[in-house]
């Protein structure tokens, strides 16, 4: 039987789930085919500056917007984790944009 050390428990407790919501692009923008099945909202957690994608998001564009709606960070997700720049601090809107389709996911994170 495996036992967790005290430091492992602390590490697990620091990870916070990111509450994501679904948004829809303008249907007249021709940005892909409409989504015909149930929408599966990605599961994402954050620990300090590291985002962990429990649900596969490889190929999605990740954007962070500041309080004025200005993009301060953007990257294509290539693995199950993304480390954000440690120069960022405060509250940011997080956007996950699939490479196709008319939906996107958004929420708020604090760094």
N, C-alpha and C positions, 0 to 999 in steps of 0.2 A: 504494500500500500504506500503510495507516494504521499509525502507530506510537504506542504508549502512552508517555506521559511517566513519569518516575520517581514523581511524586506520584500518578498514576493507579494504578500498580502497588501503592503503599502502601495506597491506598484499597480496592482489591480484596482485599488481604491481610487487612484488618481485619474484613471481613464474615465471620461465622461461621454455619454452618447450624445450625438448631434441630432437635434430634432429637425428633420427635413420635411418639407411640404412639396406638393406637386404644382407646377405652373404650366401653362399652355402657351406656346407661341401663337402668333397671329395665323389663323388657318389659311389666310390669303397670301401668305408669304412664300409658299411653295418650298419650305425647308424640309421636305421629306414626306413620307407617307403618314397618314394619320395612324395613331396607335389603336389597334383593333382588339387587344386583349386587356386583361386587368393590369393596371399599373403597379409595378413592384417598386416601392420606394427603397432606395439603397440604405443599408445600415452602415453608419459611419460613427466612429468614436475619435476622441481627441485626448491626447495626453501631452501637456506642454505645447510643443510646436509640431508634434507628430500626429497626422491624421491616419487612421487605420480604416480601410474599407473592408468590412465584413462581407458585403455583397460586392461581387465583381463589378468594377467601374473602369476597367482598362479601356482606353480609347476616349473616355469622357474628357472634356475640358473642365478644369477646375479654375474658378475665378473667385477672388476676394475683392469686395467693394467696400470702400470706406463709408463714413456717415453721409457724405455728399453724393454717393453713388458712383464715385470714381474708381476705376479698376486700379488696384495697387499690387496685384499679383495674379499671374495666370500661368498655367502649365497643362500639358496633356498628361493624364494619369497613365503610368506605364507599369505599376506594380500595386500591391495591396497596401502600401504605405507611401505617404508623401510627407516630407519634412518641410515645414514652412520656414521662411526666413525669420531668424530671431530678432531682426530689426523691427518687426511689426509688433505693435501692442495696442490693446483696446478692443472694441467691438467691431466685427466685420460681418457683412452679409456674405455667405458662401453660396456659390452657384455651381451646380454640377450639370453640364450640358452634354447629353449624349451626342455622338457624331451624326446620328440620323434621327428623324422623328420630329414631332411637334411638341414634345414635353421637355421639361427641365425640372430640376429639384433645387430648392433653396432653403436656407435657414440662417441662423446667427451663431457665430462663435466668438469667444472672448479669448484673447491671447495676452 
